[in-house]
Amino acid sequence: MLFILVVTIVLFVWGKFTPDIVALISMITLYLTGILTPAETLSGFSNPTVIMIAALFIIGEGIAQTGWTAMAGKKFVEWAGKSVPKLLVIVSLGAGVLSGFVSNTGTVATLMPLTISSAWSIGTLPSKMLMPVAFGSNTGGLLTLTGTPPNIIASNSLVEAGHEGFSFFEFGLIGLPLLIIALLYFRYVGYRLLPENKTNNKPVNIESTLHNWIEAYKIDDDYYRLRIRSLSPLINTKIENWNFEKEFNITIIRLKRRHPNRLKGYPKFEEFPDLNTELRYHDIITVKGDTEAINRLMIRFRLGLLPLEEESTEELKNNLINQEVGMTEVLVNPNSMLVGRKYNLADYFKRFNIQLLAVSRNQKPLQDKEITVKVGDAFLLRGTWASIDDLKKQHENLVICGSPEGMAKNVESLNYRSYIAMGALLLMIVFMVFKVVPGSIAALIAAGIILLTGCVPMAKAYKGISWTSVVMIAAMIPMGIALQKTGTAQVIANGLVNYLGAIHPVALLGGVFILTTTFSQVINNSATAVLMAPIAILAASSLNLSPEPFMIVVAISASTAFLTPIGTTTNAMVMTSGGYKFMNYLKVGAPLLLLFLIVSLVLVPMIWPF
């Protein structure tokens, strides 16, 4: 058993194989050597924790897809300014506070997308932020009784031994000082030890993309917002009654109702007005056309010109892009069926429920309504995100530039699905706090709500799951079973505790901490707490000491898996996104672990006397 454990750790450190492959090799070896039965070998893949992790990735994807991640990321960047250390403290503190009420894995799954987005936005790398988020969530779990499973295990073990359990916020007496220590460590020391790993998860910068489009297509030159005044002949008429495109050479792109009435079929926004769209008093129409045409239109129909409320890039983003509707740039390649044919492109793309905003050839805008398409022509299009996806599927020889999917995730506006996704997350938290259902079931219910309401399409949900992390965790759970089944963990624990108990209570407390944190580096923290709790209580009782300080230390040290990516789910979740190696955890985590040991040995006996 010891040999397999050591070889597994060596393979993780070596980094030759991906973590999930190493975990699978270890799992299979435990079976082939007869240590585990087939059921025990595969038990990790049916473990509720693994199911919960997969569901949490879907929930995190739902929060990202519906705008909350982009909005929170923007706030984080605003609060941090251009200060990377300040952003580091903000995301780490957010992870710590949230994990006091949500599971550590749920916290990381929720914060990971916006941490990545915020890091790139402020000019740093995700690898400088993600490990502090993981460690912050582990530490923040010590703020409340339900913050992390080892807390509950420690409290229940006391009750079963005939002692009083811990209150809901009692863990915060030590958890809060440790969280502050962790924040100060990463702010002044840990940040310098974190690696600068260039990963390929840079999100799309909408402002930069729109700015490039404005420059290339000159769309701000013929983009206007007009208000329908009280005496306008357009009131209570349909667009089909007026020949806007032929007579005035303008296109109505979007319509905003100042006085929406859903009962009469007038929503606040008509994202794609068609010939049957009825115009009402005070409507604001977004139109595309040259200045002379706009002036004739305003005079003819008594329309008011609305000044730009913001800088042109921000104005375009707010009026043309939201959670439902997006923009993309498309290039014509040599194999396209469009090459050499003459089209009214606006009419052509209407068949796909997509608006043509602008055309560019050789980096120069084209104003003609009908053109003969050439290789390299570029189209700026607007449509629902689903329509853009469909266009990509139907036209294999049209090159969709950039990442519409990534752009959609970075839209800050919210819609009804945004509140459904947030409601699902809050429902999961309530279920967990009040123990309505097990945590894995709560996560599955929340994920199901997000999927069934369309917050995340099924295909995107599967893409959002980090399967490397899920498989690695599932394959490593049998390691904890094997350590307990063979008695290896028990033999080591008893020898260390018996030896230190004869020296001093603080020495025994330190021994419990060191042994527990050693196990927590390679096996699940819940399994570690279950293993160490009875040993710690027996050791304290044999010396007529109160078991409370020892159980607090078991809970603390079970949550200090800072040295490896396999000891806790949160570490595994950020490994791929941060591009971390095994040695990165050891380098950054060792000083923090030493600080936690010192602070615990000083404060715990003061708060919970022997």
C-alpha positions as CSV (number, residue, x, y, z in Angstrom):
1,M,0.0,0.0,0.0
2,L,2.8,2.4,0.9
3,F,4.7,1.6,-2.3
4,I,1.6,2.3,-4.5
5,L,1.0,5.6,-2.5
6,V,4.6,6.7,-3.0
7,V,4.7,5.8,-6.7
8,T,1.4,7.7,-7.2
9,I,2.8,10.8,-5.6
10,V,6.0,10.5,-7.6
11,L,4.0,10.3,-10.9
12,F,2.0,13.4,-9.9
13,V,5.2,15.3,-9.1
14,W,6.9,14.1,-12.3
15,G,4.1,15.5,-14.5
16,K,4.8,13.2,-17.4
17,F,1.1,12.1,-17.5
18,T,-2.0,14.1,-16.9
19,P,-3.5,13.9,-13.3
20,D,-6.5,11.9,-14.4
21,I,-4.3,9.3,-16.1
22,V,-2.1,9.0,-12.9
23,A,-5.2,8.6,-10.8
24,L,-6.6,5.9,-13.0
25,I,-3.2,4.0,-13.0
26,S,-3.2,4.1,-9.2
27,M,-6.8,2.9,-9.0
28,I,-6.3,0.0,-11.4
29,T,-3.1,-1.0,-9.5
30,L,-4.9,-1.2,-6.2
31,Y,-7.3,-3.7,-7.8
32,L,-4.7,-5.8,-9.6
33,T,-2.7,-6.2,-6.4
34,G,-5.8,-7.5,-4.6
35,I,-6.0,-4.6,-2.1
36,L,-9.5,-3.5,-3.4
37,T,-12.5,-5.4,-4.7
38,P,-14.0,-4.4,-8.0
39,A,-16.8,-2.5,-6.2
40,E,-14.3,-0.6,-4.0
41,T,-12.2,0.1,-7.1
42,L,-15.0,1.8,-9.0
43,S,-16.7,3.3,-5.9
44,G,-15.4,6.8,-6.7
45,F,-17.4,7.0,-9.9
46,S,-20.6,6.6,-7.9
47,N,-19.5,8.8,-5.0
48,P,-21.9,11.6,-4.3
49,T,-19.0,14.1,-4.1
50,V,-18.1,13.3,-7.7
51,I,-21.7,13.7,-8.9
52,M,-21.9,17.0,-7.0
53,I,-18.7,18.3,-8.5
54,A,-20.0,17.7,-12.1
55,A,-23.3,19.4,-11.2
56,L,-21.5,22.3,-9.7
57,F,-19.6,22.8,-12.9
58,I,-22.9,23.1,-14.7
59,I,-24.2,25.6,-12.1
60,G,-21.0,27.6,-12.6
61,E,-21.5,27.5,-16.4
62,G,-25.1,28.7,-15.9
63,I,-23.9,31.7,-13.8
64,A,-21.4,32.5,-16.5
65,Q,-23.7,32.1,-19.4
66,T,-26.4,34.3,-18.0
67,G,-24.3,37.4,-17.3
68,W,-23.5,37.2,-13.5
69,T,-19.9,36.2,-14.0
70,A,-19.3,39.1,-16.4
71,M,-21.1,41.6,-14.1
72,A,-19.2,40.4,-11.0
73,G,-15.9,40.4,-12.9
74,K,-16.5,44.0,-14.0
75,K,-17.2,45.0,-10.3
76,F,-14.1,43.2,-9.2
77,V,-12.0,45.0,-11.8
78,E,-13.7,48.4,-10.8
79,W,-12.9,47.8,-7.1
80,A,-9.4,46.6,-7.9
81,G,-8.6,49.4,-10.4
82,K,-5.3,48.4,-12.0
83,S,-4.0,46.8,-8.8
84,V,-3.3,43.1,-9.2
85,P,-2.7,42.6,-5.4
86,K,-6.0,44.3,-4.6
87,L,-7.8,42.0,-7.1
88,L,-6.0,39.0,-5.5
89,V,-7.4,40.0,-2.0
90,I,-10.9,40.6,-3.4
91,V,-11.3,37.2,-5.1
92,S,-9.6,35.4,-2.2
93,L,-11.8,37.1,0.4
94,G,-14.9,36.5,-1.8
95,A,-14.0,32.8,-1.9
96,G,-13.5,32.6,1.8
97,V,-16.7,34.3,2.8
98,L,-18.8,32.4,0.3
99,S,-17.4,29.0,1.2
100,G,-18.6,29.6,4.8
101,F,-22.1,29.0,3.5
102,V,-21.7,27.1,0.2
103,S,-19.6,24.1,-0.3
104,N,-15.9,24.7,-1.1
105,T,-16.4,23.1,-4.5
106,G,-19.5,25.1,-5.2
107,T,-17.6,28.3,-4.3
108,V,-14.7,27.6,-6.6
109,A,-17.1,26.4,-9.4
110,T,-18.9,29.7,-9.1
111,L,-15.9,32.0,-8.8
112,M,-13.5,30.4,-11.2
113,P,-15.0,31.8,-14.4
114,L,-15.1,35.4,-13.1
115,T,-11.7,35.1,-11.6
116,I,-10.2,34.0,-14.9
117,S,-12.1,36.9,-16.7
118,S,-11.0,39.5,-14.1
119,A,-7.4,38.3,-14.2
120,W,-7.2,38.7,-18.0
121,S,-9.0,42.1,-17.8
122,I,-6.6,43.6,-15.4
123,G,-3.5,42.5,-17.3
124,T,-2.4,39.5,-15.2
125,L,-2.7,35.7,-15.6
126,P,-5.3,33.3,-14.1
127,S,-2.4,31.3,-12.5
128,K,-1.8,34.3,-10.3
129,M,-5.4,34.2,-8.9
130,L,-6.9,30.7,-9.0
131,M,-4.8,29.0,-6.4
132,P,-5.6,31.7,-3.8
133,V,-9.2,31.2,-4.6
134,A,-8.9,27.5,-4.0
135,F,-7.0,28.0,-0.7
136,G,-9.3,30.8,0.3
137,S,-12.3,28.6,-0.1
138,N,-10.7,25.8,1.9
139,T,-10.0,28.3,4.7
140,G,-13.3,30.0,4.5
141,G,-15.0,26.6,5.1
142,L,-13.8,27.0,8.7
143,L,-16.1,30.0,9.3
144,T,-19.2,27.9,10.0
145,L,-20.3,24.4,11.1
146,T,-21.6,23.6,7.6
147,G,-18.7,25.3,5.8
148,T,-16.9,22.0,5.1
149,P,-17.6,18.3,5.9
150,P,-14.7,17.9,8.4
151,N,-16.4,20.5,10.7
152,I,-19.5,18.4,10.8
153,I,-17.6,15.2,11.4
154,A,-15.6,16.8,14.2
155,S,-18.7,18.1,15.9
156,N,-20.7,14.9,15.5
157,S,-17.7,12.8,16.8
158,L,-17.8,14.9,20.0
159,V,-21.5,14.3,20.4
160,E,-21.1,10.6,19.9
161,A,-18.4,10.6,22.6
162,G,-20.8,12.2,25.1
163,H,-19.6,15.8,24.7
164,E,-21.3,18.9,23.5
165,G,-21.0,19.6,19.8
166,F,-19.8,22.9,18.3
167,S,-22.3,25.7,17.6
168,F,-22.9,27.0,14.0
169,F,-20.4,30.0,14.1
170,E,-18.0,28.6,16.8
171,F,-15.6,27.5,14.1
172,G,-15.3,31.2,13.1
173,L,-13.3,32.0,16.2
174,I,-10.4,30.3,14.6
175,G,-11.5,30.3,11.0
176,L,-11.6,34.1,10.7
177,P,-8.0,34.7,12.0
178,L,-6.8,31.9,9.6
179,L,-8.6,33.5,6.7
180,I,-7.0,36.9,7.5
181,I,-3.6,35.2,7.7
182,A,-4.2,33.6,4.3
183,L,-5.2,36.9,2.7
184,L,-2.1,38.7,4.1
185,Y,0.1,35.8,3.0
186,F,-1.1,35.9,-0.6
187,R,-1.0,39.7,-0.7
188,Y,2.6,40.0,0.4
189,V,4.3,36.6,-0.1
190,G,2.3,34.0,-1.9
191,Y,1.7,36.2,-5.0
192,R,5.4,36.3,-5.7
193,L,5.6,32.5,-5.5
194,L,2.7,31.8,-7.8
195,P,3.8,30.8,-11.4
196,E,3.1,32.8,-14.5
197,N,1.5,30.1,-16.7
198,K,0.1,31.2,-20.0
199,T,-3.1,29.3,-20.6
200,N,-5.6,29.4,-23.5
201,N,-8.6,30.4,-21.4
202,K,-8.5,34.2,-22.2
203,P,-12.0,35.5,-22.4
204,V,-13.3,37.6,-25.3
205,N,-12.9,41.4,-24.6
206,I,-16.2,42.8,-25.9
207,E,-15.1,46.4,-25.7
208,S,-11.9,45.7,-27.6
209,T,-13.7,43.6,-30.2
210,L,-16.4,46.3,-30.8
211,H,-13.8,49.0,-31.0
212,N,-12.0,47.0,-33.8
213,W,-15.3,46.6,-35.6
214,I,-16.1,50.3,-35.3
215,E,-12.7,51.1,-36.8
216,A,-12.9,48.5,-39.6
217,Y,-16.5,49.0,-40.7
218,K,-17.1,52.7,-39.7
219,I,-20.4,51.6,-38.2
220,D,-20.5,54.6,-35.8
221,D,-20.7,56.9,-38.8
222,D,-24.1,55.7,-39.9
223,Y,-25.6,54.5,-36.6
224,Y,-28.4,56.6,-35.1
225,R,-31.1,56.5,-32.5
226,L,-34.4,58.3,-33.3
227,R,-37.5,59.0,-31.2
228,I,-41.0,58.9,-32.6
229,R,-42.6,62.2,-31.6
230,S,-46.3,62.8,-30.8
231,L,-47.1,64.3,-34.2
232,S,-45.2,61.7,-36.3
233,P,-47.3,59.9,-39.0
234,L,-45.5,56.7,-38.0
235,I,-47.6,56.3,-34.9
236,N,-49.9,53.2,-34.9
237,T,-48.7,52.1,-38.3
238,K,-46.6,49.1,-39.4
239,I,-43.2,49.2,-40.9
240,E,-44.5,47.6,-44.1
241,N,-46.6,50.8,-44.7
242,W,-43.4,52.7,-45.4
243,N,-40.6,52.0,-47.9
244,F,-37.8,52.9,-45.6
245,E,-35.1,50.9,-47.4
246,K,-36.0,51.8,-51.0
247,E,-37.0,55.4,-50.4
248,F,-34.6,56.5,-47.7
249,N,-31.9,53.8,-47.9
250,I,-32.0,53.1,-44.1
251,T,-32.5,49.9,-42.1
252,I,-34.3,49.7,-38.8
253,I,-32.1,47.5,-36.6
254,R,-33.8,47.6,-33.2
255,L,-36.8,49.2,-31.5
256,K,-37.2,50.1,-27.8
257,R,-40.6,50.8,-26.4
258,R,-40.9,53.6,-24.0
259,H,-44.4,52.4,-23.1
260,P,-44.4,48.6,-23.4
261,N,-47.6,46.7,-23.0
262,R,-47.1,42.9,-23.1
263,L,-50.8,42.3,-22.9
264,K,-51.1,44.0,-26.3
265,G,-48.0,42.3,-27.6
266,Y,-45.6,45.2,-27.2
267,P,-42.5,44.0,-25.3
268,K,-39.9,46.5,-24.2
269,F,-37.5,45.6,-27.0
270,E,-38.1,44.5,-30.6
271,E,-34.6,43.1,-31.3
272,F,-35.4,42.3,-34.9
273,P,-38.3,44.5,-36.2
274,D,-40.0,43.1,-39.3
275,L,-42.6,44.4,-41.7
276,N,-45.4,43.6,-39.3
277,T,-43.9,45.5,-36.4
278,E,-46.2,48.3,-35.3
279,L,-44.7,51.7,-34.4
280,R,-45.9,53.5,-31.3
281,Y,-45.6,57.0,-29.8
282,H,-42.3,57.5,-28.0
283,D,-40.6,54.4,-29.5
284,I,-36.9,54.7,-30.0
285,I,-35.6,53.1,-33.2
286,T,-32.0,52.3,-33.9
287,V,-31.3,52.8,-37.6
288,K,-28.5,52.5,-40.0
289,G,-28.0,54.9,-42.9
290,D,-26.0,57.9,-44.1
291,T,-26.4,61.4,-42.6
292,E,-28.3,62.8,-45.5
293,A,-30.8,59.9,-45.5
294,I,-31.3,60.3,-41.7
295,N,-32.0,64.0,-42.1
296,R,-34.6,63.4,-44.7
297,L,-36.2,60.7,-42.6
298,M,-36.3,63.0,-39.5
299,I,-38.0,65.8,-41.4
300,R,-40.5,63.6,-43.3
301,F,-41.6,61.7,-40.2
302,R,-41.0,64.3,-37.4
303,L,-38.5,62.2,-35.5
304,G,-36.1,63.4,-32.8
305,L,-32.4,62.6,-32.8
306,L,-31.2,61.2,-29.5
307,P,-27.6,62.1,-28.6
308,L,-25.2,59.3,-27.7
309,E,-25.5,58.6,-24.0
310,E,-22.0,57.1,-23.7
311,E,-18.8,56.6,-25.6
312,S,-19.7,55.0,-29.0
313,T,-18.3,51.6,-28.2
314,E,-20.3,51.4,-24.9
315,E,-23.4,52.7,-26.7
316,L,-23.1,50.0,-29.4
317,K,-22.6,47.3,-26.8
318,N,-25.7,48.3,-24.8
319,N,-27.9,48.7,-27.8
320,L,-26.9,45.8,-30.0
321,I,-25.6,43.0,-27.7
322,N,-27.3,41.3,-24.8
323,Q,-27.8,37.8,-23.3
324,E,-30.1,36.8,-26.2
325,V,-28.6,38.8,-29.1
326,G,-25.0,39.1,-30.3
327,M,-22.8,40.2,-33.1
328,T,-20.1,38.4,-35.1
329,E,-17.7,38.9,-38.0
330,V,-17.8,36.5,-40.9
331,L,-15.2,36.0,-43.7
332,V,-15.8,34.4,-47.1
333,N,-13.3,31.7,-47.9
334,P,-12.4,30.5,-51.5
335,N,-14.7,27.5,-51.3
336,S,-17.8,29.4,-50.3
337,M,-20.9,29.0,-52.5
338,L,-21.4,32.8,-52.3
339,V,-18.2,33.7,-54.3
340,G,-18.9,35.2,-57.7
341,R,-22.6,35.6,-57.1
342,K,-24.5,38.9,-56.8
343,Y,-26.7,39.2,-53.7
344,N,-28.7,41.7,-51.8
345,L,-26.9,40.5,-48.7
346,A,-29.4,42.0,-46.2
347,D,-32.2,39.9,-47.8
348,Y,-29.9,36.9,-48.0
349,F,-29.0,36.9,-44.3
350,K,-32.6,37.5,-43.2
351,R,-33.3,33.9,-44.2
352,F,-31.2,32.9,-41.3
353,N,-32.8,35.5,-38.9
354,I,-29.7,37.5,-39.0
355,Q,-29.2,41.3,-39.7
356,L,-26.4,42.5,-41.9
357,L,-24.8,45.6,-40.2
358,A,-21.9,46.3,-42.5
359,V,-19.7,44.9,-45.3
360,S,-16.0,45.3,-45.8
361,R,-13.7,44.5,-48.7
362,N,-9.9,44.9,-48.5
363,Q,-10.4,46.6,-45.1
364,K,-12.6,49.3,-46.6
365,P,-16.4,49.5,-45.9
366,L,-18.8,48.9,-48.8
367,Q,-22.1,50.9,-48.9
368,D,-23.7,49.2,-51.9
369,K,-26.9,47.2,-51.1
370,E,-26.1,44.6,-53.8
371,I,-22.6,43.3,-54.4
372,T,-20.9,40.5,-56.2
373,V,-19.3,38.5,-53.4
374,K,-15.5,38.0,-53.5
375,V,-13.1,35.9,-51.5
376,G,-12.1,37.7,-48.3
377,D,-15.2,39.8,-48.1
378,A,-16.1,40.4,-44.5
379,F,-19.6,40.8,-43.0
380,L,-20.6,42.2,-39.7
381,L,-23.7,40.4,-38.6
382,R,-26.2,40.6,-35.7
383,G,-28.6,37.9,-34.6
384,T,-29.5,35.7,-31.7
385,W,-26.6,33.6,-30.4
386,A,-28.5,30.5,-31.5
387,S,-28.9,31.9,-35.0
388,I,-25.2,32.7,-35.2
389,D,-24.4,29.1,-34.2
390,D,-26.9,27.8,-36.8
391,L,-25.2,30.0,-39.5
392,K,-21.9,28.4,-38.6
393,K,-23.4,24.9,-39.0
394,Q,-25.1,25.6,-42.3
395,H,-22.2,27.5,-44.0
396,E,-19.1,25.4,-43.5
397,N,-17.2,27.8,-45.9
398,L,-18.0,31.0,-44.0
399,V,-15.3,31.6,-41.4
400,I,-16.8,32.9,-38.1
401,C,-14.1,35.1,-36.6
402,G,-13.4,35.1,-32.9
403,S,-15.5,33.2,-30.4
404,P,-19.2,34.1,-30.3
405,E,-19.6,31.6,-27.5
406,G,-16.9,33.3,-25.5
407,M,-18.4,36.7,-26.3
408,A,-21.8,35.6,-25.1
409,K,-20.3,34.7,-21.7
410,N,-18.9,38.2,-21.3
411,V,-22.1,40.1,-21.8
412,E,-22.9,42.0,-18.6
413,S,-26.7,42.5,-19.2
414,L,-29.1,40.3,-17.3
415,N,-32.4,38.7,-18.4
416,Y,-35.0,36.4,-16.8
417,R,-32.7,33.4,-17.3
418,S,-30.1,35.2,-15.2
419,Y,-32.4,35.3,-12.2
420,I,-33.4,31.7,-12.8
421,A,-29.7,30.7,-12.6
422,M,-29.1,32.8,-9.5
423,G,-32.3,31.4,-7.9
424,A,-31.1,27.9,-8.6
425,L,-27.8,28.7,-6.9
426,L,-29.5,30.2,-3.9
427,L,-31.9,27.3,-3.7
428,M,-28.9,24.9,-3.5
429,I,-27.5,27.0,-0.7
430,V,-30.7,27.0,1.3
431,F,-31.1,23.2,0.8
432,M,-27.5,22.7,2.0
433,V,-27.7,25.1,5.0
434,F,-30.9,23.7,6.3
435,K,-30.1,20.1,5.3
436,V,-33.3,19.7,3.3
437,V,-31.6,17.1,1.0
438,P,-28.0,15.8,0.7
439,G,-25.6,18.2,-0.9
440,S,-25.2,16.1,-4.1
441,I,-29.0,16.1,-4.5
442,A,-29.2,19.8,-3.9
443,A,-26.6,20.4,-6.6
444,L,-28.3,18.1,-9.0
445,I,-31.6,19.9,-8.5
446,A,-30.0,23.3,-9.1
447,A,-28.2,22.0,-12.2
448,G,-31.4,20.4,-13.5
449,I,-33.3,23.8,-13.1
450,I,-30.5,25.5,-15.1
451,L,-30.6,22.9,-17.9
452,L,-34.4,22.6,-18.1
453,T,-35.0,26.4,-18.3
454,G,-32.4,26.8,-21.0
455,C,-29.9,28.9,-19.0
456,V,-27.3,26.6,-20.5
457,P,-27.9,24.4,-23.6
458,M,-27.1,20.7,-22.9
459,A,-24.1,20.7,-25.3
460,K,-22.5,23.7,-23.6
461,A,-23.2,22.2,-20.2
462,Y,-21.1,19.1,-21.0
463,K,-18.4,21.3,-22.4
464,G,-18.4,23.3,-19.2
465,I,-17.5,20.3,-17.0
466,S,-13.8,19.9,-16.3
467,W,-13.7,16.1,-17.0
468,T,-10.0,15.9,-16.1
469,S,-10.8,17.1,-12.5
470,V,-13.9,14.9,-12.2
471,V,-12.1,11.7,-13.4
472,M,-9.1,12.4,-11.2
473,I,-11.2,12.8,-8.1
474,A,-13.3,9.8,-8.8
475,A,-10.2,7.6,-9.4
476,M,-8.4,8.9,-6.2
477,I,-11.2,8.2,-3.8
478,P,-10.3,4.4,-3.7
479,M,-6.9,5.4,-2.4
480,G,-8.5,6.6,0.8
481,I,-10.4,3.4,1.1
482,A,-7.3,1.4,0.6
483,L,-5.3,3.3,3.3
484,Q,-8.0,2.6,5.8
485,K,-8.7,-1.0,4.7
486,T,-5.1,-2.1,4.9
487,G,-4.7,-0.5,8.4
488,T,-1.7,1.6,7.1
489,A,-3.3,4.8,8.2
490,Q,-4.2,3.4,11.7
491,V,-0.7,2.1,12.4
492,I,1.0,5.4,11.5
493,A,-1.5,7.4,13.5
494,N,-1.4,5.4,16.7
495,G,2.5,5.4,16.8
496,L,2.7,9.2,16.3
497,V,0.0,10.1,18.8
498,N,1.2,7.8,21.5
499,Y,4.8,9.1,21.2
500,L,3.9,12.8,21.3
501,G,1.3,12.5,24.1
502,A,4.0,11.8,26.7
503,I,5.7,15.1,26.0
504,H,3.1,17.9,26.3
505,P,-0.5,18.6,25.2
506,V,0.7,21.2,22.7
507,A,3.1,18.7,21.3
508,L,0.2,16.2,20.9
509,L,-1.9,18.9,19.4
510,G,0.9,19.6,16.9
511,G,1.2,15.9,16.2
512,V,-2.5,15.6,15.4
513,F,-2.2,18.6,13.1
514,I,0.8,17.3,11.3
515,L,-0.6,13.7,10.9
516,T,-4.0,15.0,9.8
517,T,-2.6,17.4,7.3
518,T,-0.3,14.7,5.9
519,F,-3.2,12.5,5.2
520,S,-5.3,15.4,3.8
521,Q,-2.7,15.9,1.1
522,V,-3.4,12.6,-0.5
523,I,-6.9,11.5,0.6
524,N,-10.3,13.2,0.8
525,N,-10.7,15.6,3.7
526,S,-13.8,13.9,4.9
527,A,-12.1,10.6,5.0
528,T,-9.2,12.2,6.8
529,A,-11.5,13.7,9.4
530,V,-13.4,10.4,9.9
531,L,-10.0,8.6,10.4
532,M,-8.5,11.1,12.8
533,A,-11.5,12.0,14.9
534,P,-11.7,8.9,17.1
535,I,-7.9,8.7,17.4
536,A,-7.8,12.3,18.6
537,I,-10.7,11.8,21.1
538,L,-9.1,8.7,22.5
539,A,-5.7,10.4,22.9
540,A,-7.2,13.4,24.7
541,S,-9.3,11.1,27.0
542,S,-6.3,8.9,28.0
543,L,-4.5,12.1,29.2
544,N,-7.7,13.5,30.8
545,L,-7.7,16.5,28.4
546,S,-10.6,18.2,26.8
547,P,-11.2,16.7,23.3
548,E,-12.5,20.1,22.0
549,P,-9.1,21.6,21.0
550,F,-8.1,18.4,19.3
551,M,-11.3,18.1,17.3
552,I,-10.9,21.8,16.2
553,V,-7.4,21.0,15.1
554,V,-8.6,17.9,13.2
555,A,-11.1,20.1,11.4
556,I,-8.5,22.8,10.6
557,S,-5.8,20.5,9.5
558,A,-8.2,18.4,7.4
559,S,-8.8,21.6,5.4
560,T,-5.1,22.4,4.8
561,A,-4.4,20.3,1.7
562,F,-2.2,23.0,0.3
563,L,0.7,20.8,-0.8
564,T,-0.8,18.7,-3.6
565,P,-3.6,19.1,-6.2
566,I,-5.1,15.8,-5.2
567,G,-5.9,16.3,-1.5
568,T,-9.0,18.4,-2.0
569,T,-11.5,18.9,-4.8
570,T,-10.9,22.7,-5.0
571,N,-7.2,22.3,-5.7
572,A,-8.0,19.8,-8.5
573,M,-10.6,22.1,-10.0
574,V,-8.2,25.0,-10.6
575,M,-5.2,22.8,-11.7
576,T,-6.0,22.7,-15.4
577,S,-7.4,26.3,-15.7
578,G,-4.3,27.7,-13.9
579,G,-1.9,25.4,-15.7
580,Y,-0.4,24.4,-12.4
581,K,2.1,21.6,-11.8
582,F,2.4,19.5,-8.7
583,M,5.4,21.4,-7.5
584,N,3.5,24.7,-7.7
585,Y,1.3,23.6,-4.9
586,L,4.2,22.5,-2.7
587,K,6.1,25.8,-3.3
588,V,3.1,28.1,-2.6
589,G,1.3,25.9,0.0
590,A,4.2,25.0,2.4
591,P,4.7,28.5,3.9
592,L,1.0,28.9,4.3
593,L,0.7,25.5,6.0
594,L,3.5,26.4,8.4
595,L,1.7,29.6,9.3
596,F,-1.6,27.7,9.9
597,L,0.3,25.3,12.2
598,I,1.8,28.0,14.3
599,V,-1.4,30.1,14.6
600,S,-3.4,27.0,15.5
601,L,-1.0,25.9,18.2
602,V,-1.1,29.4,19.7
603,L,-4.8,30.3,19.4
604,V,-6.7,27.0,19.8
605,P,-5.5,26.3,23.4
606,M,-6.4,29.9,24.3
607,I,-10.0,29.6,22.8
608,W,-10.6,26.0,23.8
609,P,-8.5,25.2,26.9
610,F,-7.1,21.7,27.5
